[in-house]
Amino acid sequence: PMLSLGNAFEDSDVAEFLGRVRRFLNLPEATEIEVTAEPKIDGLSISLRYENGKLVQAATRGDGAEGENVTANVKTIDDVPEKLTGNAPAVLEVRGEIYMSHKDFAKLNEKQSQDGEKTFANPRNAAAGSLRQLDSSITASRPLRFFAYAWGEAPELPGDTQWDVVMGFKKLGFPVNPLMKLCRSSEELLAHYRSIEERRADLGYDIDGVVYKVNRLDWQARLGFVSRSPRWALAHKFAAEKATTVLEGIDIQVGRTGALTPVARLRPVTVGGVVVSNATLHNEDEIARKDLRIGDTVTVQRAGDVIPQIVAVIVEKRPRGAKPYEFPKVCPACGSHAEREERDTGKTDVVRRCTGGLICPAQRVERLKHFSSRNAFDIEGLGDKIIEEFYHDGLIQSPSDIFTLAARNERALKKLKDREGWGEASVKKLFEAIDQRRSIALDRFIFALGIRHVGETTARVLARAYGSAEHFRDQMIAASHRDEEAWNELNAIDGIGAIVAEAITQFFGEGHNIEVVNELLKHVTPSALAAVAASSPVSGKTVVFTGALELMTREEAKSMAERLGAKVAGSVSKKTDLLVAGPGAGS
């Protein structure tokens, strides 16, 4: 499994780490402990499996035991060798980090903006989004980079220390971080930590700390693991960078479920090399707790070097006459009443929500964005900015309008191709992308509806339970009318709790939502998920495929195994029940 690391935030934690290592190994004080120190890249963890020197599989970390197969996309990254140089072992699983440089990130966001697509919040999100594209050509057009620093399954390693193995990776063709250093005391480790921190702004890519690893592999083996992290490694995090600026306003954003989210509008300030002009405020209770007022001088930090947030108010600089902020009781988008719901526990929800539903234009736009998003209908070319543009121009008001757009364009006096930034080729490409989504898996269809509390996993559970879109719709309408059989059936589904069941029936209790679903089903055909065999010999087993499969591809084998009720993992671990080895598999 790909495990996470224990964290250190104070200098004293480093000496304590070495002390724990010494005590666990029962080493005399005179015995030197060598430790490697390298930048902690803020990117996306990846595992690369090579068999006979050739890249056969790439997987993200996922939950540590099972990740997402992104082999085709990783093969487009120049930094990742498809074939190893030198004397490559029969099987080698190399692990590292995929990231994007600051320069390339800026260029990508500029292009996204020009194309009317959603821009990325930070390089890490850009790297993750680029790697998870369904179309490998999109990944190939994105400037992703890679550093190798660890390994998984590896019967033969090019050394018996952390340093030697990583240097061995370099000889095999992998890029390794040039700032990695071998240290022999806590003083040396802290000195290198300070050195990297000083150079941080000039590196050209994001890091959020320094990773320390005991150098000797035999000592790593003896130290082992505690919970989900190794005893022989530690991530020494950098302190969050802070800056002082002025709170110029508080904007209220309305989400697809009606949640009113406050966002601080700040006088632009540079924090950790990034210009920050907005910060999260979470909810109205947070504003009241911090007593934030327009005009206040505030301290801002990038938490985890990603999300800007206000951590303090400098009260002595507060302007005279600054009044406590009053959170709106009506939706700023539609004027409907905004309320905080009472939970079953008796507590009031921290989020205030617009009660306007699909009458609210902000909710309609956000639901349309969700409908077209990657894990829903995933319509290429229909990004957030295009959705907003088409909505405000009256071209798309509901999901079904997407699928009638081509026909309406034929009858329109002003064609799409005549719009600024469009042409015949781009319009043709958009219509083709829409047509490709007229058939879609049922779980994606359910997820795309944007029902509160129904994420991808819950949508999959519902798809398997009801089998077809029509049956799901009819049963949910019945359950919303409190039909006893339909209501009990919904609540009996494993993974569907009372809160989720209530949210689903509330959705189908609204006539306009049923109309949206009915109109949509006139244009799209959701397909049932393949049945999972509960009684097969491999049901509930964890399976790993290795080597070249002769009768089917790995994806076909994975799909077949999952239909038989098995879980397919990317690498061998203690949870592995079955290993399917084809020709060329390692020992």
C-alpha positions as CSV (number, residue, x, y, z in Angstrom):
1,P,0.0,0.0,0.0
2,M,0.9,3.7,-0.5
3,L,1.0,5.1,3.0
4,S,1.0,8.6,4.3
5,L,3.7,10.1,6.6
6,G,3.7,11.3,10.1
7,N,4.0,15.1,10.4
8,A,6.3,17.4,12.4
9,F,5.7,21.1,12.8
10,E,8.3,22.0,15.4
11,D,12.1,21.8,15.3
12,S,12.0,19.7,18.5
13,D,10.0,17.0,16.7
14,V,13.1,16.2,14.6
15,A,15.3,15.3,17.5
16,E,12.4,13.3,19.0
17,F,12.1,11.4,15.8
18,L,15.7,10.4,15.9
19,G,15.4,9.5,19.5
20,R,12.4,7.2,18.8
21,V,14.4,5.5,16.0
22,R,17.4,5.0,18.3
23,R,15.3,3.6,21.2
24,F,13.3,1.3,18.9
25,L,16.5,-0.1,17.3
26,N,18.2,-0.2,20.7
27,L,21.2,1.7,19.3
28,P,24.0,3.1,21.5
29,E,24.4,6.9,21.6
30,A,27.7,6.6,19.7
31,T,26.0,4.9,16.7
32,E,25.4,7.3,13.8
33,I,21.9,7.4,12.2
34,E,22.0,8.5,8.6
35,V,18.9,10.1,7.3
36,T,18.0,11.4,3.9
37,A,16.3,14.8,3.6
38,E,14.4,15.9,0.4
39,P,11.7,18.4,-0.5
40,K,8.1,17.3,0.0
41,I,6.5,17.9,-3.4
42,D,2.9,19.2,-3.3
43,G,1.5,17.1,-6.2
44,L,-0.2,13.8,-6.9
45,S,1.3,10.5,-5.6
46,I,1.7,7.9,-8.3
47,S,2.8,4.3,-8.4
48,L,4.5,3.0,-11.6
49,R,4.8,-0.7,-12.3
50,Y,7.5,-2.0,-14.6
51,E,7.9,-5.5,-15.8
52,N,11.0,-6.5,-17.7
53,G,11.9,-2.8,-18.0
54,K,8.6,-1.7,-19.5
55,L,5.9,0.4,-17.9
56,V,2.7,-1.8,-17.6
57,Q,0.6,0.1,-15.1
58,A,0.3,3.4,-13.3
59,A,-2.0,4.0,-10.4
60,T,-2.9,6.9,-8.1
61,R,-2.7,6.4,-4.3
62,G,-6.4,6.3,-3.8
63,D,-7.1,5.0,-0.3
64,G,-3.6,3.6,0.0
65,A,-4.5,0.1,-0.9
66,E,-6.4,0.7,-4.2
67,G,-6.0,3.6,-6.6
68,E,-7.2,4.8,-10.0
69,N,-5.6,3.2,-13.1
70,V,-4.1,6.1,-15.2
71,T,-1.6,4.1,-17.3
72,A,-2.5,5.6,-20.7
73,N,-2.3,9.1,-19.3
74,V,1.0,8.7,-17.5
75,K,2.6,7.3,-20.7
76,T,2.2,10.8,-22.1
77,I,4.4,12.4,-19.5
78,D,7.9,13.0,-20.7
79,D,9.5,12.6,-17.3
80,V,8.1,9.1,-16.9
81,P,10.2,6.5,-18.9
82,E,8.1,3.9,-20.8
83,K,11.2,1.8,-21.0
84,L,14.0,1.7,-18.4
85,T,17.6,2.2,-19.2
86,G,20.5,0.1,-17.9
87,N,20.0,-3.2,-16.0
88,A,16.3,-3.1,-15.1
89,P,14.9,-5.8,-12.7
90,A,12.1,-8.2,-13.8
91,V,9.6,-6.3,-11.6
92,L,9.9,-2.8,-10.2
93,E,7.2,-0.6,-8.7
94,V,8.5,3.0,-8.5
95,R,6.7,5.6,-6.6
96,G,6.9,9.4,-6.8
97,E,5.0,12.6,-7.3
98,I,3.4,14.1,-10.4
99,Y,3.4,17.9,-10.3
100,M,3.2,21.0,-12.4
101,S,5.6,24.0,-12.4
102,H,4.4,27.5,-11.5
103,K,5.3,28.7,-15.0
104,D,3.4,25.9,-16.8
105,F,0.4,26.3,-14.4
106,A,0.1,30.0,-15.3
107,K,0.2,29.2,-19.0
108,L,-2.4,26.4,-18.6
109,N,-4.8,28.7,-16.7
110,E,-4.4,31.4,-19.3
111,K,-5.4,28.9,-22.0
112,Q,-8.3,27.5,-20.0
113,S,-9.6,31.1,-19.6
114,Q,-9.3,31.8,-23.3
115,D,-11.1,28.6,-24.1
116,G,-14.0,29.4,-21.8
117,E,-13.0,26.6,-19.5
118,K,-12.8,26.6,-15.7
119,T,-9.4,27.6,-14.4
120,F,-7.5,25.6,-11.7
121,A,-7.1,26.9,-8.1
122,N,-3.5,25.7,-7.8
123,P,-0.8,23.6,-9.5
124,R,-1.8,20.5,-7.5
125,N,-5.4,20.6,-8.7
126,A,-4.2,21.2,-12.2
127,A,-1.9,18.1,-12.1
128,A,-4.7,16.0,-10.6
129,G,-7.3,17.2,-13.1
130,S,-4.8,16.7,-16.0
131,L,-3.9,13.2,-15.0
132,R,-7.5,12.0,-14.6
133,Q,-8.7,13.0,-18.1
134,L,-10.7,10.4,-20.0
135,D,-9.0,11.6,-23.1
136,S,-5.2,10.9,-23.0
137,S,-4.6,13.5,-25.7
138,I,-5.7,16.2,-23.2
139,T,-3.2,14.9,-20.6
140,A,-0.5,14.9,-23.3
141,S,-1.1,18.6,-23.9
142,R,-0.6,19.4,-20.2
143,P,3.0,20.0,-19.0
144,L,3.2,17.4,-16.2
145,R,6.4,16.6,-14.4
146,F,7.6,13.7,-12.2
147,F,10.1,13.0,-9.3
148,A,10.8,9.4,-8.1
149,Y,11.5,8.9,-4.4
150,A,10.2,5.5,-3.2
151,W,9.2,2.0,-4.3
152,G,6.6,-0.7,-3.7
153,E,7.0,-4.2,-5.0
154,A,10.7,-4.7,-5.9
155,P,12.3,-8.2,-5.5
156,E,15.6,-6.6,-6.5
157,L,16.7,-3.1,-5.5
158,P,19.7,-1.2,-6.8
159,G,21.2,-0.7,-3.3
160,D,20.7,-1.4,0.4
161,T,20.2,2.3,1.5
162,Q,17.5,4.8,0.7
163,W,20.2,7.0,-1.0
164,D,21.6,4.2,-3.2
165,V,18.2,3.1,-4.3
166,V,17.1,6.6,-5.3
167,M,20.4,7.2,-7.1
168,G,19.8,3.8,-8.8
169,F,16.4,5.1,-10.0
170,K,18.3,8.0,-11.6
171,K,20.5,5.5,-13.6
172,L,17.3,3.7,-14.8
173,G,16.0,7.0,-16.3
174,F,13.9,8.5,-13.6
175,P,14.2,12.2,-12.5
176,V,15.1,12.5,-8.8
177,N,15.1,15.7,-6.8
178,P,18.5,17.4,-6.8
179,L,18.0,18.8,-3.3
180,M,18.0,15.4,-1.7
181,K,20.8,15.2,0.9
182,L,22.3,12.7,3.3
183,C,22.4,14.0,6.9
184,R,23.8,12.5,10.1
185,S,22.3,14.6,13.0
186,S,19.2,16.6,13.8
187,E,21.3,19.8,13.4
188,E,22.2,18.8,9.8
189,L,18.6,17.9,9.1
190,L,17.4,21.3,10.4
191,A,20.1,23.2,8.5
192,H,19.0,21.5,5.3
193,Y,15.3,22.2,6.1
194,R,16.2,25.9,6.5
195,S,18.1,25.9,3.3
196,I,15.2,24.4,1.3
197,E,12.8,26.8,3.0
198,E,14.9,29.8,1.9
199,R,15.0,28.5,-1.7
200,R,11.4,27.6,-1.7
201,A,10.1,30.7,-3.6
202,D,12.7,30.2,-6.4
203,L,12.2,26.4,-7.0
204,G,9.5,27.0,-9.6
205,Y,7.2,24.3,-8.1
206,D,5.2,23.8,-4.9
207,I,6.6,22.1,-1.8
208,D,5.1,22.0,1.6
209,G,7.9,20.7,3.7
210,V,10.9,18.3,3.9
211,V,10.7,14.5,4.2
212,Y,13.2,12.6,6.4
213,K,13.9,8.9,5.9
214,V,16.2,6.6,7.8
215,N,18.9,5.7,5.2
216,R,19.6,2.0,6.0
217,L,16.9,-0.3,4.5
218,D,17.5,-3.1,7.1
219,W,16.8,-0.5,9.8
220,Q,13.6,0.6,7.9
221,A,12.5,-3.1,7.8
222,R,13.0,-3.4,11.6
223,L,11.3,-0.2,12.4
224,G,8.2,-1.1,10.3
225,F,5.0,0.8,10.6
226,V,2.6,2.2,13.1
227,S,-1.1,2.6,12.0
228,R,-0.8,3.9,8.4
229,S,2.6,5.5,8.5
230,P,6.2,4.2,8.6
231,R,8.3,4.7,11.8
232,W,11.3,5.4,9.7
233,A,10.0,8.5,7.9
234,L,8.8,11.9,8.9
235,A,7.4,14.9,7.0
236,H,8.6,18.2,8.5
237,K,6.0,20.7,7.3
238,F,6.6,24.4,6.7
239,A,4.7,26.9,8.7
240,A,1.7,28.3,6.8
241,E,2.8,31.6,5.2
242,K,0.9,34.7,6.3
243,A,0.3,38.3,5.2
244,T,-1.7,41.3,6.3
245,T,-4.3,43.0,4.1
246,V,-7.8,44.7,4.2
247,L,-11.2,43.0,4.1
248,E,-12.9,45.1,1.4
249,G,-16.1,43.1,1.2
250,I,-18.0,39.9,1.8
251,D,-19.6,38.2,-1.3
252,I,-22.2,35.5,-1.0
253,Q,-22.1,32.6,-3.4
254,V,-25.0,30.3,-4.0
255,G,-24.3,26.7,-4.6
256,R,-26.3,24.1,-6.5
257,T,-28.0,22.9,-3.3
258,G,-28.8,26.5,-2.2
259,A,-26.0,26.8,0.3
260,L,-25.1,30.5,0.9
261,T,-21.3,30.6,1.2
262,P,-19.5,33.8,2.3
263,V,-16.3,34.6,0.5
264,A,-14.0,37.4,1.7
265,R,-13.0,40.0,-0.9
266,L,-9.5,41.1,0.0
267,R,-7.2,43.8,-1.1
268,P,-4.8,41.7,-3.2
269,V,-1.7,40.5,-1.3
270,T,1.1,38.0,-2.0
271,V,1.1,35.0,0.3
272,G,3.7,32.3,-0.4
273,G,4.4,33.5,-3.9
274,V,0.7,33.6,-4.8
275,V,-1.5,36.7,-5.2
276,V,-4.5,36.2,-2.9
277,S,-7.7,38.4,-3.4
278,N,-10.3,36.0,-1.9
279,A,-10.5,33.8,1.2
280,T,-12.9,31.3,2.5
281,L,-15.2,32.3,5.4
282,H,-17.0,29.0,5.7
283,N,-20.4,30.2,7.2
284,E,-22.1,33.0,9.1
285,D,-21.1,31.5,12.5
286,E,-17.4,31.8,11.5
287,I,-17.9,35.5,10.6
288,A,-19.6,36.1,14.0
289,R,-17.0,34.2,15.9
290,K,-14.1,36.2,14.4
291,D,-16.2,39.4,14.5
292,L,-15.2,40.3,11.0
293,R,-16.2,43.7,9.7
294,I,-15.9,45.4,6.3
295,G,-12.7,47.5,6.4
296,D,-10.9,45.4,9.0
297,T,-7.2,44.8,8.7
298,V,-6.8,41.0,8.7
299,T,-4.1,38.3,8.8
300,V,-4.4,35.9,5.9
301,Q,-2.7,32.5,5.5
302,R,-2.7,29.8,2.9
303,A,-3.7,26.7,4.9
304,G,-1.8,23.7,3.6
305,D,-0.4,26.2,1.1
306,V,-3.6,25.8,-0.9
307,I,-6.8,27.5,0.6
308,P,-6.5,31.1,1.7
309,Q,-8.2,31.9,5.0
310,I,-8.5,34.7,7.5
311,V,-6.9,33.7,10.8
312,A,-7.1,36.9,12.8
313,V,-8.4,40.5,12.9
314,I,-6.1,43.3,13.9
315,V,-8.8,45.0,16.0
316,E,-6.6,48.1,16.9
317,K,-6.6,49.0,13.2
318,R,-10.4,48.7,12.8
319,P,-11.9,51.9,11.2
320,R,-14.3,53.9,13.2
321,G,-17.9,53.1,12.4
322,A,-17.2,49.6,11.2
323,K,-20.4,47.6,11.9
324,P,-20.8,43.9,12.7
325,Y,-21.6,42.0,9.5
326,E,-25.2,41.0,9.1
327,F,-25.6,37.7,7.1
328,P,-28.4,38.0,4.5
329,K,-31.7,36.3,5.4
330,V,-32.7,36.3,1.7
331,C,-31.0,34.8,-1.3
332,P,-28.9,37.4,-3.2
333,A,-29.7,35.7,-6.5
334,C,-33.5,35.2,-6.4
335,G,-34.7,37.0,-3.2
336,S,-36.2,33.8,-1.7
337,H,-36.0,33.3,2.0
338,A,-32.8,31.7,3.2
339,E,-33.0,29.6,6.3
340,R,-30.9,27.3,8.5
341,E,-32.5,23.9,8.8
342,E,-33.2,22.1,12.1
343,R,-31.4,18.7,12.2
344,D,-32.8,15.5,13.7
345,T,-30.4,16.0,16.6
346,G,-32.1,19.3,17.5
347,K,-29.1,21.3,16.4
348,T,-29.4,24.0,13.7
349,D,-27.4,23.5,10.5
350,V,-24.4,25.8,10.2
351,V,-25.3,26.5,6.6
352,R,-28.0,28.9,5.5
353,R,-29.8,27.8,2.3
354,C,-31.9,29.4,-0.3
355,T,-35.4,28.0,-0.4
356,G,-36.0,28.9,-4.0
357,G,-34.9,25.6,-5.5
358,L,-34.8,25.7,-9.3
359,I,-36.5,29.0,-9.3
360,C,-33.2,30.4,-8.2
361,P,-31.0,31.2,-11.2
362,A,-27.8,30.7,-9.2
363,Q,-28.8,27.2,-8.2
364,R,-29.9,26.4,-11.8
365,V,-26.5,27.5,-13.2
366,E,-24.6,25.6,-10.5
367,R,-26.7,22.4,-11.2
368,L,-26.0,22.7,-14.9
369,K,-22.3,22.9,-14.2
370,H,-22.6,19.9,-12.0
371,F,-24.6,18.0,-14.6
372,S,-21.8,18.5,-17.2
373,S,-18.9,17.9,-14.8
374,R,-16.3,15.2,-15.2
375,N,-17.9,12.5,-13.0
376,A,-21.4,13.2,-14.3
377,F,-22.2,13.6,-18.0
378,D,-18.6,14.9,-18.7
379,I,-19.5,16.8,-21.8
380,E,-16.2,18.0,-23.4
381,G,-16.3,21.7,-24.4
382,L,-19.2,22.5,-22.1
383,G,-17.1,24.0,-19.2
384,D,-18.3,26.3,-16.5
385,K,-17.8,29.5,-18.4
386,I,-19.7,28.2,-21.4
387,I,-22.5,27.0,-19.2
388,E,-22.8,30.5,-17.6
389,E,-22.7,32.1,-21.1
390,F,-25.3,29.8,-22.6
391,Y,-27.6,30.1,-19.5
392,H,-27.5,33.9,-19.4
393,D,-28.2,34.0,-23.2
394,G,-31.2,31.7,-22.8
395,L,-29.7,28.8,-24.8
396,I,-29.5,26.3,-21.9
397,Q,-31.9,26.6,-19.0
398,S,-32.3,23.0,-17.9
399,P,-30.3,19.7,-18.6
400,S,-32.5,18.6,-21.4
401,D,-31.8,21.8,-23.3
402,I,-28.2,20.6,-23.8
403,F,-29.5,17.7,-25.9
404,T,-31.9,19.9,-28.0
405,L,-29.2,22.6,-28.6
406,A,-28.2,21.3,-32.0
407,A,-31.8,21.1,-33.3
408,R,-32.6,24.6,-32.0
409,N,-29.4,25.9,-33.5
410,E,-30.6,24.7,-37.0
411,R,-33.7,26.9,-36.6
412,A,-32.1,29.9,-35.0
413,L,-31.4,33.1,-37.0
414,K,-28.1,33.6,-35.1
415,K,-26.1,30.4,-35.3
416,L,-23.7,29.2,-32.6
417,K,-20.8,29.4,-35.1
418,D,-21.4,33.2,-35.4
419,R,-20.8,33.8,-31.7
420,E,-17.6,35.4,-30.5
421,G,-14.9,32.7,-30.0
422,W,-16.9,30.0,-31.9
423,G,-16.7,28.6,-35.4
424,E,-18.0,25.7,-37.5
425,A,-15.3,23.3,-36.2
426,S,-15.8,24.1,-32.5
427,V,-19.6,23.9,-32.8
428,K,-19.4,20.5,-34.6
429,K,-17.1,19.2,-31.9
430,L,-19.5,20.3,-29.2
431,F,-22.5,18.7,-30.8
432,E,-20.5,15.5,-31.3
433,A,-19.5,15.5,-27.6
434,I,-23.2,16.0,-26.6
435,D,-24.3,13.1,-28.8
436,Q,-21.7,10.8,-27.3
437,R,-23.5,11.3,-23.9
438,R,-26.9,10.4,-25.1
439,S,-26.1,6.9,-23.7
440,I,-24.7,7.0,-20.2
441,A,-24.3,4.6,-17.2
442,L,-27.2,4.9,-14.7
443,D,-25.0,5.8,-11.7
444,R,-23.6,8.8,-13.6
445,F,-27.2,9.8,-14.6
446,I,-28.3,9.7,-10.9
447,F,-25.2,11.6,-9.8
448,A,-25.7,14.2,-12.5
449,L,-29.1,15.1,-11.1
450,G,-27.4,17.0,-8.2
451,I,-29.5,15.5,-5.4
452,R,-28.2,16.7,-2.1
453,H,-26.1,14.1,-0.2
454,V,-26.0,11.8,-3.3
455,G,-22.3,11.5,-4.3
456,E,-20.8,9.1,-6.8
457,T,-20.7,6.1,-4.4
458,T,-24.4,6.6,-3.3
459,A,-25.4,7.0,-6.9
460,R,-23.8,3.7,-7.7
461,V,-25.6,2.0,-4.8
462,L,-28.9,3.4,-6.0
463,A,-28.2,2.4,-9.6
464,R,-27.5,-1.2,-8.5
465,A,-30.6,-1.3,-6.3
466,Y,-33.2,0.0,-8.8
467,G,-31.7,-1.1,-12.2
468,S,-33.2,1.5,-14.5
469,A,-33.8,5.2,-14.5
470,E,-37.6,4.8,-14.9
471,H,-37.9,2.4,-12.0
472,F,-35.7,4.7,-9.8
473,R,-37.8,7.7,-10.7
474,D,-41.1,6.0,-10.1
475,Q,-40.0,4.5,-6.7
476,M,-38.6,7.8,-5.5
477,I,-41.8,9.6,-6.4
478,A,-43.8,7.0,-4.5
479,A,-41.4,7.2,-1.5
480,S,-41.8,11.0,-1.6
481,H,-45.5,10.5,-1.2
482,R,-44.6,8.2,1.8
483,D,-45.8,5.0,0.0
484,E,-44.9,2.6,2.7
485,E,-43.4,-0.1,0.5
486,A,-41.3,2.3,-1.6
487,W,-40.1,4.3,1.5
488,N,-39.1,1.1,3.4
489,E,-37.3,-0.3,0.3
490,L,-35.3,2.9,0.0
491,N,-34.3,2.9,3.7
492,A,-33.4,-0.8,3.6
493,I,-30.7,-0.3,1.1
494,D,-27.2,-0.7,2.6
495,G,-25.5,2.6,2.5
496,I,-28.6,4.8,2.4
497,G,-29.2,6.4,5.8
498,A,-32.2,8.5,7.0
499,I,-30.6,11.9,5.9
500,V,-29.9,10.6,2.4
501,A,-33.3,9.1,2.0
502,E,-35.0,12.3,3.1
503,A,-32.9,14.4,0.7
504,I,-33.8,12.0,-2.3
505,T,-37.5,12.1,-1.5
506,Q,-37.5,15.9,-1.0
507,F,-36.0,16.2,-4.5
508,F,-38.6,14.0,-6.1
509,G,-41.3,15.7,-4.0
510,E,-40.9,18.8,-6.1
511,G,-42.8,18.8,-9.4
512,H,-40.3,20.8,-11.3
513,N,-37.5,18.3,-10.5
514,I,-39.7,15.4,-11.8
515,E,-40.3,17.5,-15.0
516,V,-36.5,17.9,-15.4
517,V,-36.0,14.1,-15.1
518,N,-38.8,13.3,-17.5
519,E,-37.6,15.8,-20.1
520,L,-34.1,14.4,-19.8
521,L,-35.2,10.8,-20.3
522,K,-36.7,11.8,-23.7
523,H,-33.1,12.5,-24.9
524,V,-30.8,10.2,-23.0
525,T,-30.7,6.5,-22.3
526,P,-29.2,5.5,-19.0
527,S,-27.8,1.9,-19.0
528,A,-28.0,-0.5,-16.1
529,L,-24.7,-1.4,-14.3
530,A,-23.4,-4.8,-14.9
531,A,-24.7,-7.2,-12.2
532,V,-22.2,-8.2,-9.5
533,A,-22.1,-11.9,-8.8
534,A,-22.5,-12.5,-5.0
535,S,-21.9,-16.2,-5.1
536,S,-18.9,-16.5,-7.4
537,P,-15.7,-18.1,-6.1
538,V,-13.9,-14.7,-6.2
539,S,-16.7,-12.6,-4.6
540,G,-15.2,-10.4,-1.9
541,K,-11.6,-11.4,-2.8
542,T,-8.8,-8.9,-3.7
543,V,-7.2,-9.7,-7.0
544,V,-4.0,-8.4,-8.6
545,F,-3.1,-8.9,-12.3
546,T,0.5,-9.0,-13.4
547,G,2.3,-9.8,-16.6
548,A,0.9,-9.7,-20.1
549,L,-2.7,-11.1,-20.3
550,E,-3.1,-13.2,-23.5
551,L,-6.9,-13.4,-24.0
552,M,-8.0,-10.0,-22.8
553,T,-6.7,-6.5,-21.8
554,R,-6.1,-5.6,-18.2
555,E,-9.2,-3.4,-18.2
556,E,-11.4,-6.2,-19.6
557,A,-10.0,-8.5,-16.9
558,K,-10.6,-5.9,-14.2
559,S,-14.2,-5.4,-15.4
560,M,-14.8,-9.2,-15.4
561,A,-13.4,-9.6,-11.9
562,E,-15.5,-6.8,-10.6
563,R,-18.6,-8.3,-12.2
564,L,-17.8,-11.5,-10.3
565,G,-17.7,-9.5,-7.1
566,A,-13.9,-9.2,-6.7
567,K,-11.9,-6.1,-5.8
568,V,-9.0,-5.4,-8.1
569,A,-5.9,-3.8,-6.6
570,G,-2.9,-2.3,-8.4
571,S,-0.1,-4.0,-6.4
572,V,0.4,-7.0,-4.1
573,S,-0.2,-6.3,-0.4
574,K,-1.1,-8.3,2.7
575,K,-4.8,-7.9,1.6
576,T,-4.2,-9.7,-1.7
577,D,-6.1,-13.0,-2.0
578,L,-5.4,-13.9,-5.7
579,L,-2.5,-13.0,-8.0
580,V,-3.1,-13.6,-11.7
581,A,0.3,-13.9,-13.4
582,G,0.6,-13.8,-17.2
583,P,3.7,-14.3,-19.4
584,G,6.5,-11.9,-18.3
585,A,5.3,-11.6,-14.7
586,G,8.0,-11.2,-12.1
587,S,8.9,-13.8,-9.5
